[in-house]
């Protein structure tokens, strides 16, 4: 009974630590919940959409998407963990750090180009106003004065300094495909789990050794 009392707290601490660690590695280093890539512009037609989807290796269970970040200062492309993405009428969409779901942006106040019917992310190129940014605003907004994002070169593929605008955190570039990133994360989970198992068995071995030595000492004392 004493052994069980000693083991249970140890197991609880180890499991809690394991889950906290897994949560910490479940997010990509740049703060998003899956790999994202900075781009100068989103696909402008179906052909470009298919080309970009293949370029970052979005599989069938993941759909390619290209939307602004939450500050409306960058365009991000990524493989979204759903086969399709539906967006309601009178709304654009954007991706926030730390949130797995796309966020809606009401565009009724746009001077032009606000989607007038529900649509799929795969057809966002039909609504360029939803992916045309000034700096911190959509160009179609009446209040949007800065029409050009300052750190994107014309006709360039990636930003000049390749840094996130807020925290100076590098944003992952597509030299590592999405599937490679997922595979790497699976290996991290595997080795983490293996480490936890080794620690648990080591703790059990120590506790059993202590228990056995204590029992032997009790028997010697009786004799």
C-alpha positions in Angstrom: 0.0 0.0 0.0 2.8 2.4 0.9 4.5 1.7 -2.5 1.3 2.5 -4.3 1.0 5.8 -2.3 4.5 6.7 -3.4 4.1 5.8 -7.0 0.8 7.6 -7.7 2.1 11.1 -7.0 5.1 10.4 -9.2 3.0 9.2 -12.1 0.7 12.2 -11.7 3.6 14.6 -11.9 5.2 12.9 -14.8 1.9 12.7 -16.8 1.1 16.4 -16.1 4.6 17.4 -17.2 4.2 15.2 -20.4 0.9 16.8 -21.4 2.3 20.3 -20.7 5.3 19.6 -22.8 3.2 18.1 -25.7 1.1 21.3 -25.6 4.1 23.5 -25.9 5.5 21.6 -28.9 2.1 21.4 -30.6 2.5 25.0 -31.9 4.9 26.1 -34.5 7.7 28.4 -33.3 6.2 31.4 -35.0 3.0 31.2 -32.8 0.6 29.7 -35.3 -0.9 26.3 -34.7 0.4 24.9 -38.0 3.1 25.9 -40.5 2.5 29.2 -42.3 4.4 30.9 -45.1 4.6 34.5 -45.9 3.7 35.5 -49.5 3.6 38.6 -51.6 0.1 37.8 -53.0 -2.5 35.1 -52.8 -3.5 33.1 -55.8 -5.3 35.2 -58.4 -7.0 32.3 -60.3 -7.6 28.6 -60.0 -4.4 27.7 -61.8 -2.3 29.6 -59.3 -4.3 28.2 -56.4 -3.5 24.6 -57.5 0.2 25.5 -58.1 0.6 27.0 -54.6 -1.3 24.1 -53.0 1.2 21.7 -54.7 4.2 23.9 -53.8 3.6 23.6 -50.0 2.4 20.0 -50.4 -1.2 20.3 -49.0 -2.6 16.7 -48.9 -6.2 15.7 -49.5 -7.2 16.0 -45.8 -5.7 19.5 -45.7 -6.8 22.4 -47.9 -4.6 25.2 -49.2 -5.6 28.6 -47.9 -4.2 32.1 -48.2 -5.4 34.9 -45.9 -4.1 37.9 -44.0 -2.7 37.8 -40.5 -4.7 39.3 -37.6 -3.0 42.6 -37.9 -3.8 42.8 -41.7 -0.1 43.5 -42.4 0.9 40.2 -44.0 -0.5 37.6 -46.4 0.0 34.0 -45.2 -0.4 30.7 -47.1 -0.8 27.4 -45.3 -2.3 24.0 -45.3 -5.5 24.2 -43.3 -6.5 21.0 -41.3 -9.9 20.7 -43.0 -10.8 19.4 -46.5 -12.8 22.5 -47.1 -13.2 26.0 -45.6 -16.5 27.8 -45.8 -16.9 31.5 -45.3 -20.2 33.3 -44.9 -21.4 36.2 -47.1 -20.3 39.8 -46.3 -17.2 38.5 -44.6 -13.5 38.0 -45.4 -11.2 35.9 -43.2 -7.9 36.2 -41.4 -5.6 33.9 -39.4 -4.7 34.7 -35.7 -1.7 33.4 -33.8 -2.5 30.7 -31.3 -6.0 30.0 -32.8 -6.6 27.0 -35.1 -9.7 28.4 -36.7 -10.0 31.2 -39.2 -11.6 34.4 -37.9 -14.3 36.3 -39.7 -14.0 39.9 -40.8 -17.2 41.8 -41.6 -16.7 43.6 -44.9 -20.0 45.3 -45.4 -18.3 48.7 -45.1 -16.0 48.0 -48.0 -16.4 50.4 -50.9 -16.2 47.5 -53.3 -15.5 43.7 -53.5 -17.2 42.4 -50.4 -18.5 38.8 -51.1 -22.3 38.9 -51.6 -22.8 35.1 -51.1 -21.2 32.3 -49.1 -18.0 30.9 -50.6 -15.1 28.5 -50.2 -11.5 29.4 -49.4 -10.6 27.7 -52.7 -12.5 30.4 -54.5 -11.2 33.4 -52.6 -9.4 34.6 -55.8 -12.9 35.7 -56.9 -12.9 38.2 -54.1 -9.5 39.9 -54.3 -10.6 42.7 -51.9 -10.4 40.1 -49.1 -6.7 39.6 -49.7 -5.6 43.1 -50.9 -3.9 44.8 -48.0 -2.7 48.2 -47.1 -0.7 48.3 -43.9 -3.1 47.3 -41.2 -6.2 47.5 -43.3 -7.9 46.2 -46.4 -7.5 48.5 -49.3 -11.2 48.4 -50.0 -11.9 50.0 -46.6 -12.7 53.7 -46.9 -10.3 54.5 -44.0 -7.4 52.6 -45.5 -4.7 55.2 -46.5 -1.5 53.2 -46.8 -2.0 51.2 -49.9 1.4 49.4 -49.9 2.8 47.2 -47.3 6.3 48.7 -46.6 8.5 45.6 -46.3 7.3 43.6 -49.3 9.4 44.2 -52.5 7.5 44.5 -55.8 7.6 41.2 -57.7 9.5 39.5 -54.8 8.4 36.2 -53.3 9.4 36.7 -49.7 9.7 39.8 -47.4 13.0 41.7 -47.3 13.9 40.7 -43.7 11.7 37.5 -43.5 10.6 38.5 -40.1 7.2 38.7 -38.4 6.1 42.3 -38.1 5.3 42.2 -34.3 7.8 40.0 -32.5 10.6 39.7 -35.0 10.0 36.0 -35.1 11.1 34.2 -38.3 8.2 32.8 -40.3 8.8 29.4 -41.7 9.6 29.3 -45.4 8.5 26.5 -47.7 11.9 24.9 -48.0 10.4 22.4 -45.5 7.2 21.0 -46.9 4.1 20.6 -44.8 4.3 16.8 -44.7 7.9 17.0 -43.6 6.9 19.3 -40.8 4.1 17.0 -39.6 6.5 14.0 -39.8 9.1 15.9 -37.7 6.5 16.8 -35.1 5.4 13.1 -34.9 9.0 12.1 -34.2 9.1 14.7 -31.4 6.0 13.2 -29.8 7.4 9.7 -30.1 10.7 10.5 -28.5 9.0 12.5 -25.8 6.7 9.6 -25.0 9.7 7.2 -24.9 11.5 9.5 -22.5 8.4 9.6 -20.2 8.2 5.8 -20.2 11.9 5.5 -19.3 11.5 8.0 -16.5 8.4 6.2 -15.1 10.1 2.8 -15.2 13.2 4.3 -13.6 11.1 5.7 -10.8 9.3 2.4 -10.3 12.6 0.6 -10.2 14.0 3.0 -7.5 10.8 2.7 -5.4 10.9 -1.1 -5.7 14.5 -1.2 -4.7 13.8 1.0 -1.7 10.8 -1.1 -0.7 12.8 -4.3 -1.0 15.7 -2.9 1.0 13.4 -1.7 3.7 11.7 -5.1 3.9 15.1 -6.8 4.2 16.1 -4.5 7.0 12.9 -5.2 8.8 13.6 -9.0 8.6 17.1 -8.5 9.8 15.9 -6.5 12.8 13.4 -9.3 13.7 16.3 -11.8 13.7 
